[in-house]
């Protein structure tokens, strides 16, 4: 119960600070970098996925072996030799 109260207090407090920054940016001619950083940071946090589950519990998820195979296939170098025989950048 106490954890829920603390969580809601933090959400409401940070939300109030974000709205203060946004309104100050919109209305005050002397708003500066602090307000901009708070507003941009709050907006950036809203882009994070909230409803995430562990990979193993996600519907249609791949097993560890499939992820390793896909990652290895994507990062392997081309098996064909280059014209100069070296392996530098092309």
PDB file of N, CA, C and O in Angstrom:
ATOM      1  N   UNK A   1       0.822  -1.191   0.000  1.00  0.00           N
ATOM      2  CA  UNK A   1       0.000   0.000   0.000  1.00  0.00           C
ATOM      3  C   UNK A   1       0.868   1.258   0.000  1.00  0.00           C
ATOM      4  O   UNK A   1       0.593   2.208  -0.733  1.00  0.00           O
ATOM      5  N   UNK A   2       1.909   1.259   0.820  1.00  0.00           N
ATOM      6  CA  UNK A   2       2.767   2.439   0.880  1.00  0.00           C
ATOM      7  C   UNK A   2       3.516   2.645  -0.427  1.00  0.00           C
ATOM      8  O   UNK A   2       3.750   3.780  -0.843  1.00  0.00           O
ATOM      9  N   UNK A   3       3.893   1.546  -1.077  1.00  0.00           N
ATOM     10  CA  UNK A   3       4.577   1.656  -2.361  1.00  0.00           C
ATOM     11  C   UNK A   3       3.698   2.297  -3.420  1.00  0.00           C
ATOM     12  O   UNK A   3       4.171   3.081  -4.243  1.00  0.00           O
ATOM     13  N   UNK A   4       2.431   1.962  -3.396  1.00  0.00           N
ATOM     14  CA  UNK A   4       1.487   2.547  -4.355  1.00  0.00           C
ATOM     15  C   UNK A   4       1.334   4.049  -4.112  1.00  0.00           C
ATOM     16  O   UNK A   4       1.267   4.827  -5.064  1.00  0.00           O
ATOM     17  N   UNK A   5       1.278   4.452  -2.860  1.00  0.00           N
ATOM     18  CA  UNK A   5       1.152   5.877  -2.528  1.00  0.00           C
ATOM     19  C   UNK A   5       2.397   6.640  -2.968  1.00  0.00           C
ATOM     20  O   UNK A   5       2.297   7.730  -3.532  1.00  0.00           O
ATOM     21  N   UNK A   6       3.556   6.071  -2.712  1.00  0.00           N
ATOM     22  CA  UNK A   6       4.804   6.717  -3.121  1.00  0.00           C
ATOM     23  C   UNK A   6       4.875   6.818  -4.636  1.00  0.00           C
ATOM     24  O   UNK A   6       5.280   7.850  -5.172  1.00  0.00           O
ATOM     25  N   UNK A   7       4.486   5.763  -5.323  1.00  0.00           N
ATOM     26  CA  UNK A   7       4.525   5.769  -6.788  1.00  0.00           C
ATOM     27  C   UNK A   7       3.596   6.837  -7.350  1.00  0.00           C
ATOM     28  O   UNK A   7       3.987   7.584  -8.247  1.00  0.00           O
ATOM     29  N   UNK A   8       2.376   6.919  -6.837  1.00  0.00           N
ATOM     30  CA  UNK A   8       1.439   7.930  -7.315  1.00  0.00           C
ATOM     31  C   UNK A   8       1.912   9.337  -6.960  1.00  0.00           C
ATOM     32  O   UNK A   8       1.730  10.271  -7.741  1.00  0.00           O
ATOM     33  N   UNK A   9       2.512   9.488  -5.794  1.00  0.00           N
ATOM     34  CA  UNK A   9       3.056  10.798  -5.428  1.00  0.00           C
ATOM     35  C   UNK A   9       4.159  11.228  -6.376  1.00  0.00           C
ATOM     36  O   UNK A   9       4.229  12.393  -6.771  1.00  0.00           O
ATOM     37  N   UNK A  10       5.024  10.284  -6.744  1.00  0.00           N
ATOM     38  CA  UNK A  10       6.101  10.600  -7.688  1.00  0.00           C
ATOM     39  C   UNK A  10       5.543  10.929  -9.063  1.00  0.00           C
ATOM     40  O   UNK A  10       6.010  11.865  -9.713  1.00  0.00           O
ATOM     41  N   UNK A  11       4.558  10.177  -9.509  1.00  0.00           N
ATOM     42  CA  UNK A  11       3.951  10.428 -10.823  1.00  0.00           C
ATOM     43  C   UNK A  11       3.302  11.802 -10.849  1.00  0.00           C
ATOM     44  O   UNK A  11       3.514  12.570 -11.788  1.00  0.00           O
ATOM     45  N   UNK A  12       2.517  12.118  -9.831  1.00  0.00           N
ATOM     46  CA  UNK A  12       1.849  13.422  -9.797  1.00  0.00           C
ATOM     47  C   UNK A  12       2.846  14.566  -9.653  1.00  0.00           C
ATOM     48  O   UNK A  12       2.683  15.614 -10.278  1.00  0.00           O
ATOM     49  N   UNK A  13       3.875  14.373  -8.833  1.00  0.00           N
ATOM     50  CA  UNK A  13       4.885  15.420  -8.659  1.00  0.00           C
ATOM     51  C   UNK A  13       5.676  15.678  -9.930  1.00  0.00           C
ATOM     52  O   UNK A  13       5.875  16.829 -10.319  1.00  0.00           O
ATOM     53  N   UNK A  14       6.126  14.614 -10.575  1.00  0.00           N
ATOM     54  CA  UNK A  14       6.890  14.786 -11.818  1.00  0.00           C
ATOM     55  C   UNK A  14       6.005  15.314 -12.941  1.00  0.00           C
ATOM     56  O   UNK A  14       6.460  16.087 -13.784  1.00  0.00           O
ATOM     57  N   UNK A  15       4.749  14.901 -12.952  1.00  0.00           N
ATOM     58  CA  UNK A  15       3.815  15.441 -13.940  1.00  0.00           C
ATOM     59  C   UNK A  15       3.591  16.932 -13.750  1.00  0.00           C
ATOM     60  O   UNK A  15       3.518  17.682 -14.724  1.00  0.00           O
ATOM     61  N   UNK A  16       3.481  17.360 -12.503  1.00  0.00           N
ATOM     62  CA  UNK A  16       3.305  18.789 -12.228  1.00  0.00           C
ATOM     63  C   UNK A  16       4.542  19.583 -12.654  1.00  0.00           C
ATOM     64  O   UNK A  16       4.415  20.678 -13.203  1.00  0.00           O
ATOM     65  N   UNK A  17       5.727  19.044 -12.406  1.00  0.00           N
ATOM     66  CA  UNK A  17       6.957  19.726 -12.820  1.00  0.00           C
ATOM     67  C   UNK A  17       7.027  19.808 -14.338  1.00  0.00           C
ATOM     68  O   UNK A  17       7.448  20.827 -14.885  1.00  0.00           O
ATOM     69  N   UNK A  18       6.617  18.740 -15.028  1.00  0.00           N
ATOM     70  CA  UNK A  18       6.651  18.756 -16.490  1.00  0.00           C
ATOM     71  C   UNK A  18       5.682  19.796 -17.036  1.00  0.00           C
ATOM     72  O   UNK A  18       6.035  20.560 -17.934  1.00  0.00           O
ATOM     73  N   UNK A  19       4.457  19.831 -16.501  1.00  0.00           N
ATOM     74  CA  UNK A  19       3.493  20.821 -16.971  1.00  0.00           C
ATOM     75  C   UNK A  19       3.968  22.237 -16.671  1.00  0.00           C
ATOM     76  O   UNK A  19       3.778  23.135 -17.490  1.00  0.00           O
ATOM     77  N   UNK A  20       4.585  22.451 -15.506  1.00  0.00           N
ATOM     78  CA  UNK A  20       5.137  23.764 -15.185  1.00  0.00           C
ATOM     79  C   UNK A  20       6.146  24.177 -16.251  1.00  0.00           C
ATOM     80  O   UNK A  20       6.123  25.316 -16.716  1.00  0.00           O
ATOM     81  N   UNK A  21       7.025  23.265 -16.639  1.00  0.00           N
ATOM     82  CA  UNK A  21       8.046  23.579 -17.629  1.00  0.00           C
ATOM     83  C   UNK A  21       7.421  23.882 -18.987  1.00  0.00           C
ATOM     84  O   UNK A  21       7.828  24.829 -19.660  1.00  0.00           O
ATOM     85  N   UNK A  22       6.437  23.086 -19.392  1.00  0.00           N
ATOM     86  CA  UNK A  22       5.796  23.308 -20.690  1.00  0.00           C
ATOM     87  C   UNK A  22       5.057  24.635 -20.707  1.00  0.00           C
ATOM     88  O   UNK A  22       5.179  25.401 -21.663  1.00  0.00           O
ATOM     89  N   UNK A  23       4.294  24.914 -19.660  1.00  0.00           N
ATOM     90  CA  UNK A  23       3.563  26.178 -19.612  1.00  0.00           C
ATOM     91  C   UNK A  23       4.504  27.367 -19.525  1.00  0.00           C
ATOM     92  O   UNK A  23       4.230  28.414 -20.112  1.00  0.00           O
ATOM     93  N   UNK A  24       5.596  27.226 -18.811  1.00  0.00           N
ATOM     94  CA  UNK A  24       6.572  28.317 -18.714  1.00  0.00           C
ATOM     95  C   UNK A  24       7.228  28.563 -20.072  1.00  0.00           C
ATOM     96  O   UNK A  24       7.453  29.714 -20.449  1.00  0.00           O
ATOM     97  N   UNK A  25       7.536  27.495 -20.809  1.00  0.00           N
ATOM     98  CA  UNK A  25       8.086  27.662 -22.159  1.00  0.00           C
ATOM     99  C   UNK A  25       7.107  28.370 -23.081  1.00  0.00           C
ATOM    100  O   UNK A  25       7.507  29.165 -23.932  1.00  0.00           O
ATOM    101  N   UNK A  26       5.821  28.080 -22.909  1.00  0.00           N
ATOM    102  CA  UNK A  26       4.810  28.656 -23.795  1.00  0.00           C
ATOM    103  C   UNK A  26       4.466  30.097 -23.443  1.00  0.00           C
ATOM    104  O   UNK A  26       4.072  30.869 -24.317  1.00  0.00           O
ATOM    105  N   UNK A  27       4.608  30.465 -22.178  1.00  0.00           N
ATOM    106  CA  UNK A  27       4.115  31.782 -21.768  1.00  0.00           C
ATOM    107  C   UNK A  27       5.191  32.763 -21.333  1.00  0.00           C
ATOM    108  O   UNK A  27       5.029  33.966 -21.533  1.00  0.00           O
ATOM    109  N   UNK A  28       6.269  32.298 -20.755  1.00  0.00           N
ATOM    110  CA  UNK A  28       7.268  33.213 -20.197  1.00  0.00           C
ATOM    111  C   UNK A  28       8.341  33.536 -21.226  1.00  0.00           C
ATOM    112  O   UNK A  28       8.913  32.629 -21.829  1.00  0.00           O
ATOM    113  N   UNK A  29       8.619  34.814 -21.432  1.00  0.00           N
ATOM    114  CA  UNK A  29       9.656  35.175 -22.394  1.00  0.00           C
ATOM    115  C   UNK A  29      11.070  34.858 -21.900  1.00  0.00           C
ATOM    116  O   UNK A  29      11.999  34.767 -22.703  1.00  0.00           O
ATOM    117  N   UNK A  30      11.238  34.691 -20.592  1.00  0.00           N
ATOM    118  CA  UNK A  30      12.576  34.424 -20.061  1.00  0.00           C
ATOM    119  C   UNK A  30      12.804  32.948 -19.734  1.00  0.00           C
ATOM    120  O   UNK A  30      13.739  32.622 -19.004  1.00  0.00           O
ATOM    121  N   UNK A  31      11.968  32.050 -20.261  1.00  0.00           N
ATOM    122  CA  UNK A  31      12.163  30.617 -20.040  1.00  0.00           C
ATOM    123  C   UNK A  31      13.435  30.188 -20.749  1.00  0.00           C
ATOM    124  O   UNK A  31      13.754  30.670 -21.836  1.00  0.00           O
ATOM    125  N   UNK A  32      14.148  29.280 -20.118  1.00  0.00           N
ATOM    126  CA  UNK A  32      15.451  28.929 -20.671  1.00  0.00           C
ATOM    127  C   UNK A  32      15.679  27.445 -20.840  1.00  0.00           C
ATOM    128  O   UNK A  32      14.758  26.669 -21.094  1.00  0.00           O
ATOM    129  N   UNK A  33      16.939  27.077 -20.690  1.00  0.00           N
ATOM    130  CA  UNK A  33      17.369  25.707 -20.959  1.00  0.00           C
ATOM    131  C   UNK A  33      16.804  24.713 -19.947  1.00  0.00           C
ATOM    132  O   UNK A  33      16.511  23.572 -20.302  1.00  0.00           O
ATOM    133  N   UNK A  34      16.649  25.128 -18.708  1.00  0.00           N
ATOM    134  CA  UNK A  34      16.119  24.210 -17.689  1.00  0.00           C
ATOM    135  C   UNK A  34      14.710  23.767 -18.044  1.00  0.00           C
ATOM    136  O   UNK A  34      14.408  22.574 -18.010  1.00  0.00           O
ATOM    137  N   UNK A  35      13.849  24.711 -18.382  1.00  0.00           N
ATOM    138  CA  UNK A  35      12.488  24.362 -18.755  1.00  0.00           C
ATOM    139  C   UNK A  35      12.464  23.509 -20.014  1.00  0.00           C
ATOM    140  O   UNK A  35      11.689  22.557 -20.107  1.00  0.00           O
ATOM    141  N   UNK A  36      13.302  23.843 -20.972  1.00  0.00           N
ATOM    142  CA  UNK A  36      13.367  23.068 -22.201  1.00  0.00           C
ATOM    143  C   UNK A  36      13.825  21.644 -21.959  1.00  0.00           C
ATOM    144  O   UNK A  36      13.296  20.702 -22.549  1.00  0.00           O
ATOM    145  N   UNK A  37      14.819  21.489 -21.080  1.00  0.00           N
ATOM    146  CA  UNK A  37      15.320  20.144 -20.781  1.00  0.00           C
ATOM    147  C   UNK A  37      14.269  19.308 -20.062  1.00  0.00           C
ATOM    148  O   UNK A  37      14.108  18.123 -20.352  1.00  0.00           O
ATOM    149  N   UNK A  38      13.554  19.925 -19.126  1.00  0.00           N
ATOM    150  CA  UNK A  38      12.510  19.187 -18.404  1.00  0.00           C
ATOM    151  C   UNK A  38      11.388  18.788 -19.355  1.00  0.00           C
ATOM    152  O   UNK A  38      10.907  17.656 -19.311  1.00  0.00           O
ATOM    153  N   UNK A  39      10.972  19.715 -20.214  1.00  0.00           N
ATOM    154  CA  UNK A  39       9.888  19.406 -21.155  1.00  0.00           C
ATOM    155  C   UNK A  39      10.320  18.337 -22.154  1.00  0.00           C
ATOM    156  O   UNK A  39       9.560  17.408 -22.429  1.00  0.00           O
ATOM    157  N   UNK A  40      11.511  18.453 -22.691  1.00  0.00           N
ATOM    158  CA  UNK A  40      11.982  17.460 -23.661  1.00  0.00           C
ATOM    159  C   UNK A  40      12.198  16.106 -23.000  1.00  0.00           C
ATOM    160  O   UNK A  40      11.907  15.073 -23.603  1.00  0.00           O
ATOM    161  N   UNK A  41      12.701  16.093 -21.780  1.00  0.00           N
ATOM    162  CA  UNK A  41      12.909  14.827 -21.076  1.00  0.00           C
ATOM    163  C   UNK A  41      11.609  14.125 -20.769  1.00  0.00           C
ATOM    164  O   UNK A  41      11.519  12.905 -20.910  1.00  0.00           O
ATOM    165  N   UNK A  42      10.598  14.867 -20.350  1.00  0.00           N
ATOM    166  CA  UNK A  42       9.293  14.263 -20.079  1.00  0.00           C
ATOM    167  C   UNK A  42       8.649  13.730 -21.338  1.00  0.00           C
ATOM    168  O   UNK A  42       8.030  12.666 -21.323  1.00  0.00           O
ATOM    169  N   UNK A  43       8.790  14.464 -22.431  1.00  0.00           N
ATOM    170  CA  UNK A  43       8.240  13.998 -23.696  1.00  0.00           C
ATOM    171  C   UNK A  43       8.983  12.749 -24.154  1.00  0.00           C
ATOM    172  O   UNK A  43       8.366  11.810 -24.657  1.00  0.00           O
ATOM    173  N   UNK A  44      10.301  12.731 -23.985  1.00  0.00           N
ATOM    174  CA  UNK A  44      11.083  11.559 -24.374  1.00  0.00           C
ATOM    175  C   UNK A  44      10.705  10.335 -23.566  1.00  0.00           C
ATOM    176  O   UNK A  44      10.669   9.225 -24.099  1.00  0.00           O
ATOM    177  N   UNK A  45      10.424  10.522 -22.293  1.00  0.00           N
ATOM    178  CA  UNK A  45      10.001   9.387 -21.472  1.00  0.00           C
ATOM    179  C   UNK A  45       8.662   8.834 -21.936  1.00  0.00           C
ATOM    180  O   UNK A  45       8.396   7.643 -21.775  1.00  0.00           O
ATOM    181  N   UNK A  46       7.827   9.673 -22.500  1.00  0.00           N
ATOM    182  CA  UNK A  46       6.529   9.183 -22.963  1.00  0.00           C
ATOM    183  C   UNK A  46       6.674   8.276 -24.175  1.00  0.00           C
ATOM    184  O   UNK A  46       5.739   7.551 -24.513  1.00  0.00           O
ATOM    185  N   UNK A  47       7.819   8.301 -24.829  1.00  0.00           N
ATOM    186  CA  UNK A  47       8.025   7.448 -25.987  1.00  0.00           C
ATOM    187  C   UNK A  47       8.479   6.043 -25.615  1.00  0.00           C
ATOM    188  O   UNK A  47       8.473   5.147 -26.459  1.00  0.00           O
ATOM    189  N   UNK A  48       8.870   5.842 -24.365  1.00  0.00           N
ATOM    190  CA  UNK A  48       9.319   4.522 -23.937  1.00  0.00           C
ATOM    191  C   UNK A  48       8.153   3.552 -23.877  1.00  0.00           C
ATOM    192  O   UNK A  48       7.050   3.939 -23.492  1.00  0.00           O
ATOM    193  N   UNK A  49       8.375   2.305 -24.247  1.00  0.00           N
ATOM    194  CA  UNK A  49       7.289   1.336 -24.130  1.00  0.00           C
ATOM    195  C   UNK A  49       7.001   1.033 -22.663  1.00  0.00           C
ATOM    196  O   UNK A  49       7.913   0.755 -21.884  1.00  0.00           O
ATOM    197  N   UNK A  50       5.741   1.089 -22.302  1.00  0.00           N
ATOM    198  CA  UNK A  50       5.358   0.890 -20.910  1.00  0.00           C
ATOM    199  C   UNK A  50       4.978  -0.557 -20.641  1.00  0.00           C
ATOM    200  O   UNK A  50       5.271  -1.093 -19.572  1.00  0.00           O
ATOM    201  N   UNK A  51       4.338  -1.178 -21.592  1.00  0.00           N
ATOM    202  CA  UNK A  51       3.829  -2.522 -21.388  1.00  0.00           C
ATOM    203  C   UNK A  51       4.796  -3.542 -21.985  1.00  0.00           C
ATOM    204  O   UNK A  51       4.536  -4.107 -23.048  1.00  0.00           O
ATOM    205  N   UNK A  52       5.897  -3.768 -21.304  1.00  0.00           N
ATOM    206  CA  UNK A  52       6.904  -4.717 -21.763  1.00  0.00           C
ATOM    207  C   UNK A  52       6.829  -5.978 -20.918  1.00  0.00           C
ATOM    208  O   UNK A  52       6.521  -5.924 -19.727  1.00  0.00           O
ATOM    209  N   UNK A  53       7.111  -7.093 -21.535  1.00  0.00           N
ATOM    210  CA  UNK A  53       7.179  -8.359 -20.822  1.00  0.00           C
ATOM    211  C   UNK A  53       8.498  -9.017 -21.174  1.00  0.00           C
ATOM    212  O   UNK A  53       9.074  -8.706 -22.217  1.00  0.00           O
ATOM    213  N   UNK A  54       8.993  -9.914 -20.342  1.00  0.00           N
ATOM    214  CA  UNK A  54      10.223 -10.627 -20.685  1.00  0.00           C
ATOM    215  C   UNK A  54      10.069 -11.372 -22.009  1.00  0.00           C
ATOM    216  O   UNK A  54       8.972 -11.808 -22.357  1.00  0.00           O
ATOM    217  N   UNK A  55      11.147 -11.514 -22.729  1.00  0.00           N
ATOM    218  CA  UNK A  55      11.132 -12.115 -24.058  1.00  0.00           C
ATOM    219  C   UNK A  55      10.500 -13.500 -24.053  1.00  0.00           C
ATOM    220  O   UNK A  55       9.780 -13.851 -24.988  1.00  0.00           O
ATOM    221  N   UNK A  56      10.752 -14.280 -23.032  1.00  0.00           N
ATOM    222  CA  UNK A  56      10.220 -15.638 -22.987  1.00  0.00           C
ATOM    223  C   UNK A  56       8.718 -15.697 -22.802  1.00  0.00           C
ATOM    224  O   UNK A  56       8.095 -16.690 -23.177  1.00  0.00           O
ATOM    225  N   UNK A  57       8.112 -14.651 -22.228  1.00  0.00           N
ATOM    226  CA  UNK A  57       6.671 -14.657 -21.988  1.00  0.00           C
ATOM    227  C   UNK A  57       5.889 -13.934 -23.074  1.00  0.00           C
ATOM    228  O   UNK A  57       4.659 -13.978 -23.067  1.00  0.00           O
ATOM    229  N   UNK A  58       6.556 -13.280 -23.996  1.00  0.00           N
ATOM    230  CA  UNK A  58       5.859 -12.533 -25.046  1.00  0.00           C
ATOM    231  C   UNK A  58       5.212 -13.495 -26.036  1.00  0.00           C
ATOM    232  O   UNK A  58       5.762 -14.551 -26.350  1.00  0.00           O
ATOM    233  N   UNK A  59       4.047 -13.116 -26.516  1.00  0.00           N
ATOM    234  CA  UNK A  59       3.348 -13.952 -27.487  1.00  0.00           C
ATOM    235  C   UNK A  59       4.140 -13.982 -28.789  1.00  0.00           C
ATOM    236  O   UNK A  59       4.498 -12.933 -29.326  1.00  0.00           O
ATOM    237  N   UNK A  60       4.410 -15.171 -29.292  1.00  0.00           N
ATOM    238  CA  UNK A  60       5.140 -15.314 -30.541  1.00  0.00           C
ATOM    239  C   UNK A  60       6.632 -15.047 -30.410  1.00  0.00           C
ATOM    240  O   UNK A  60       7.299 -14.763 -31.405  1.00  0.00           O
ATOM    241  N   UNK A  61       7.159 -15.134 -29.206  1.00  0.00           N
ATOM    242  CA  UNK A  61       8.577 -14.835 -29.015  1.00  0.00           C
ATOM    243  C   UNK A  61       9.449 -15.979 -29.510  1.00  0.00           C
ATOM    244  O   UNK A  61       9.024 -17.133 -29.560  1.00  0.00           O
ATOM    245  N   UNK A  62      10.655 -15.639 -29.866  1.00  0.00           N
ATOM    246  CA  UNK A  62      11.630 -16.628 -30.315  1.00  0.00           C
ATOM    247  C   UNK A  62      12.470 -17.095 -29.131  1.00  0.00           C
ATOM    248  O   UNK A  62      12.656 -16.360 -28.161  1.00  0.00           O
ATOM    249  N   UNK A  63      12.968 -18.304 -29.221  1.00  0.00           N
ATOM    250  CA  UNK A  63      13.847 -18.816 -28.180  1.00  0.00           C
ATOM    251  C   UNK A  63      15.235 -18.208 -28.277  1.00  0.00           C
ATOM    252  O   UNK A  63      15.543 -17.505 -29.238  1.00  0.00           O
ATOM    253  N   UNK A  64      16.069 -18.476 -27.288  1.00  0.00           N
ATOM    254  CA  UNK A  64      17.429 -17.916 -27.273  1.00  0.00           C
ATOM    255  C   UNK A  64      18.247 -18.367 -28.484  1.00  0.00           C
ATOM    256  O   UNK A  64      19.008 -17.579 -29.046  1.00  0.00           O
ATOM    257  N   UNK A  65      18.095 -19.614 -28.882  1.00  0.00           N
ATOM    258  CA  UNK A  65      18.872 -20.124 -30.019  1.00  0.00           C
ATOM    259  C   UNK A  65      18.510 -19.383 -31.305  1.00  0.00           C
ATOM    260  O   UNK A  65      19.387 -19.087 -32.116  1.00  0.00           O
ATOM    261  N   UNK A  66      17.244 -19.085 -31.491  1.00  0.00           N
ATOM    262  CA  UNK A  66      16.825 -18.365 -32.698  1.00  0.00           C
ATOM    263  C   UNK A  66      17.382 -16.944 -32.697  1.00  0.00           C
ATOM    264  O   UNK A  66      17.792 -16.446 -33.745  1.00  0.00           O
ATOM    265  N   UNK A  67      17.405 -16.276 -31.527  1.00  0.00           N
ATOM    266  CA  UNK A  67      17.965 -14.925 -31.437  1.00  0.00           C
ATOM    267  C   UNK A  67      19.459 -14.949 -31.728  1.00  0.00           C
ATOM    268  O   UNK A  67      19.971 -14.087 -32.442  1.00  0.00           O
ATOM    269  N   UNK A  68      20.151 -15.929 -31.180  1.00  0.00           N
ATOM    270  CA  UNK A  68      21.600 -16.016 -31.425  1.00  0.00           C
ATOM    271  C   UNK A  68      21.881 -16.257 -32.908  1.00  0.00           C
ATOM    272  O   UNK A  68      22.795 -15.656 -33.473  1.00  0.00           O
ATOM    273  N   UNK A  69      21.099 -17.136 -33.538  1.00  0.00           N
ATOM    274  CA  UNK A  69      21.299 -17.423 -34.957  1.00  0.00           C
ATOM    275  C   UNK A  69      21.019 -16.179 -35.798  1.00  0.00           C
ATOM    276  O   UNK A  69      21.762 -15.883 -36.733  1.00  0.00           O
ATOM    277  N   UNK A  70      19.962 -15.458 -35.474  1.00  0.00           N
ATOM    278  CA  UNK A  70      19.623 -14.252 -36.236  1.00  0.00           C
ATOM    279  C   UNK A  70      20.683 -13.177 -36.048  1.00  0.00           C
ATOM    280  O   UNK A  70      21.065 -12.508 -37.008  1.00  0.00           O
ATOM    281  N   UNK A  71      21.159 -13.007 -34.826  1.00  0.00           N
ATOM    282  CA  UNK A  71      22.189 -11.991 -34.560  1.00  0.00           C
ATOM    283  C   UNK A  71      23.502 -12.372 -35.234  1.00  0.00           C
ATOM    284  O   UNK A  71      24.196 -11.505 -35.765  1.00  0.00           O
ATOM    285  N   UNK A  72      23.847 -13.647 -35.219  1.00  0.00           N
ATOM    286  CA  UNK A  72      25.080 -14.087 -35.862  1.00  0.00           C
ATOM    287  C   UNK A  72      25.018 -13.948 -37.368  1.00  0.00           C
ATOM    288  O   UNK A  72      26.016 -13.596 -37.997  1.00  0.00           O
ATOM    289  N   UNK A  73      23.857 -14.219 -37.959  1.00  0.00           N
ATOM    290  CA  UNK A  73      23.717 -14.103 -39.407  1.00  0.00           C
ATOM    291  C   UNK A  73      23.787 -12.653 -39.852  1.00  0.00           C
ATOM    292  O   UNK A  73      24.266 -12.364 -40.948  1.00  0.00           O
ATOM    293  N   UNK A  74      23.319 -11.746 -39.020  1.00  0.00           N
ATOM    294  CA  UNK A  74      23.299 -10.336 -39.395  1.00  0.00           C
ATOM    295  C   UNK A  74      24.676  -9.696 -39.264  1.00  0.00           C
ATOM    296  O   UNK A  74      24.936  -8.677 -39.904  1.00  0.00           O
ATOM    297  N   UNK A  75      25.557 -10.262 -38.458  1.00  0.00           N
ATOM    298  CA  UNK A  75      26.846  -9.616 -38.226  1.00  0.00           C
ATOM    299  C   UNK A  75      28.004 -10.339 -38.889  1.00  0.00           C
ATOM    300  O   UNK A  75      29.143  -9.884 -38.789  1.00  0.00           O
ATOM    301  N   UNK A  76      27.748 -11.449 -39.561  1.00  0.00           N
ATOM    302  CA  UNK A  76      28.825 -12.178 -40.208  1.00  0.00           C
ATOM    303  C   UNK A  76      29.309 -11.439 -41.448  1.00  0.00           C
ATOM    304  O   UNK A  76      28.514 -10.839 -42.172  1.00  0.00           O
ATOM    305  N   UNK A  77      30.591 -11.484 -41.686  1.00  0.00           N
ATOM    306  CA  UNK A  77      31.148 -10.836 -42.869  1.00  0.00           C
ATOM    307  C   UNK A  77      30.796 -11.643 -44.112  1.00  0.00           C
ATOM    308  O   UNK A  77      30.445 -12.819 -44.026  1.00  0.00           O
ATOM    309  N   UNK A  78      30.895 -11.000 -45.252  1.00  0.00           N
ATOM    310  CA  UNK A  78      30.584 -11.663 -46.516  1.00  0.00           C
ATOM    311  C   UNK A  78      31.559 -12.819 -46.744  1.00  0.00           C
ATOM    312  O   UNK A  78      32.765 -12.639 -46.576  1.00  0.00           O
ATOM    313  N   UNK A  79      31.067 -13.999 -47.122  1.00  0.00           N
ATOM    314  CA  UNK A  79      31.959 -15.131 -47.347  1.00  0.00           C
ATOM    315  C   UNK A  79      32.746 -15.005 -48.655  1.00  0.00           C
ATOM    316  O   UNK A  79      33.768 -15.670 -48.825  1.00  0.00           O
ATOM    317  N   UNK A  80      32.287 -14.169 -49.568  1.00  0.00           N
ATOM    318  CA  UNK A  80      32.987 -14.024 -50.839  1.00  0.00           C
ATOM    319  C   UNK A  80      34.233 -13.161 -50.657  1.00  0.00           C
ATOM    320  O   UNK A  80      34.163 -12.136 -49.978  1.00  0.00           O
ATOM    321  N   UNK A  81      35.369 -13.539 -51.239  1.00  0.00           N
ATOM    322  CA  UNK A  81      36.564 -12.716 -51.119  1.00  0.00           C
ATOM    323  C   UNK A  81      36.418 -11.428 -51.910  1.00  0.00           C
ATOM    324  O   UNK A  81      35.739 -11.381 -52.936  1.00  0.00           O
ATOM    325  N   UNK A  82      37.050 -10.410 -51.425  1.00  0.00           N
ATOM    326  CA  UNK A  82      37.032  -9.121 -52.122  1.00  0.00           C
ATOM    327  C   UNK A  82      38.049  -9.139 -53.235  1.00  0.00           C
ATOM    328  O   UNK A  82      38.885 -10.040 -53.304  1.00  0.00           O
ATOM    329  N   UNK A  83      37.989  -8.159 -54.100  1.00  0.00           N
ATOM    330  CA  UNK A  83      38.845  -8.152 -55.273  1.00  0.00           C
ATOM    331  C   UNK A  83      40.318  -8.047 -54.888  1.00  0.00           C
ATOM    332  O   UNK A  83      41.171  -8.607 -55.576  1.00  0.00           O
ATOM    333  N   UNK A  84      40.631  -7.340 -53.801  1.00  0.00           N
ATOM    334  CA  UNK A  84      42.035  -7.209 -53.419  1.00  0.00           C
ATOM    335  C   UNK A  84      42.458  -8.277 -52.418  1.00  0.00           C
ATOM    336  O   UNK A  84      43.622  -8.321 -52.020  1.00  0.00           O
ATOM    337  N   UNK A  85      41.543  -9.124 -52.013  1.00  0.00           N
ATOM    338  CA  UNK A  85      41.873 -10.208 -51.097  1.00  0.00           C
ATOM    339  C   UNK A  85      41.941  -9.773 -49.646  1.00  0.00           C
ATOM    340  O   UNK A  85      42.136 -10.616 -48.771  1.00  0.00           O
ATOM    341  N   UNK A  86      41.787  -8.488 -49.357  1.00  0.00           N
ATOM    342  CA  UNK A  86      41.828  -8.010 -47.982  1.00  0.00           C
ATOM    343  C   UNK A  86      40.459  -8.016 -47.333  1.00  0.00           C
ATOM    344  O   UNK A  86      39.452  -8.317 -47.974  1.00  0.00           O
ATOM    345  N   UNK A  87      40.434  -7.685 -46.078  1.00  0.00           N
ATOM    346  CA  UNK A  87      39.150  -7.670 -45.388  1.00  0.00           C
ATOM    347  C   UNK A  87      38.857  -6.282 -44.827  1.00  0.00           C
ATOM    348  O   UNK A  87      38.130  -6.159 -43.840  1.00  0.00           O
ATOM    349  N   UNK A  88      39.399  -5.256 -45.428  1.00  0.00           N
ATOM    350  CA  UNK A  88      39.161  -3.902 -44.950  1.00  0.00           C
ATOM    351  C   UNK A  88      37.782  -3.401 -45.322  1.00  0.00           C
ATOM    352  O   UNK A  88      36.951  -4.143 -45.845  1.00  0.00           O
ATOM    353  N   UNK A  89      37.554  -2.130 -45.043  1.00  0.00           N
ATOM    354  CA  UNK A  89      36.266  -1.530 -45.359  1.00  0.00           C
ATOM    355  C   UNK A  89      36.098  -1.442 -46.872  1.00  0.00           C
ATOM    356  O   UNK A  89      37.067  -1.222 -47.599  1.00  0.00           O
ATOM    357  N   UNK A  90      34.891  -1.613 -47.332  1.00  0.00           N
ATOM    358  CA  UNK A  90      34.668  -1.544 -48.778  1.00  0.00           C
ATOM    359  C   UNK A  90      34.158  -0.184 -49.176  1.00  0.00           C
ATOM    360  O   UNK A  90      33.913   0.061 -50.357  1.00  0.00           O
TER     361      UNK A  90
END
